[in-house]
Amino acid sequence: MEAIVRLENVVRDYQQGTTTLRALDGIGLEIHRGEFVAVAGPSGSGKTTLLNVISGLDRPTSGTIIVDGQNLGTMSRSGLSRLRLERIGFVFQAYNLLPVLTAYENAEYVLLMQGLGQRQRRERVMRLLERVGLSGLEKRFPRELSGGQQQRVAVARAMAAEPALVLADEPTANLDSRSAAELMDLMRELNAEKNMTFVFSSHDQNVMRRAARLISLKDGAIARDGSPESLRADA
């Protein structure tokens, strides 16, 4: 299987005064195209840092990161920005919707940045909003939507550019259990239909059970890596 993400001995250190804090400790990892992967672990285990270095939003202290055939360490800032715009979708814990834009405009935003024509943008965005269960709500602003609806807009925005990789950092953290389950089921369906690779972080057991592969972090290192069922059997 083709690896869309490959990390080789990745270390990320942060300085806090005279103390060096190691957020990632020699991570070696391959994620294959089309996988649906959860990254689990307690607060401070390195989940968010791992997603940030995979996306190029953060640079590792050492090690190599290859995403969709591109070596992030050799890319310029503009090159990394272009990679994120064209090949990586993001779903954030806090939704990160623009409050002055409607649901439609938020989902359309990345396509505007890519320079797609108006007709193509409209067809794609309306199809996605229908797919995520938001038909008829496209003119509503974020403040007029529930938390679950806002996160569905965020998923539509992430999917609009048809990226190779979708990264979701604690996407269900601000949702009730029913909305969280519905969101995860939606993401799994889109993963199956589009063969897009999903990597999401979580500490919610109900969310992790929906993953096909579970990578467990502890103190910045991979403690376990396998299917949720096999890890529960080993516990």
Helices and strands as residue ranges (DSSP letters): E 3-16, E 19-32, E 36-40, H 47-55, E 62-67, E 70-71, G 72-74, H 77-87, E 88-91, H 103-114, H 118-131, G 142-144, H 147-160, E 165-169, H 177-194, E 197-202, H 205-208, E 213-218, E 221-226, H 228-234
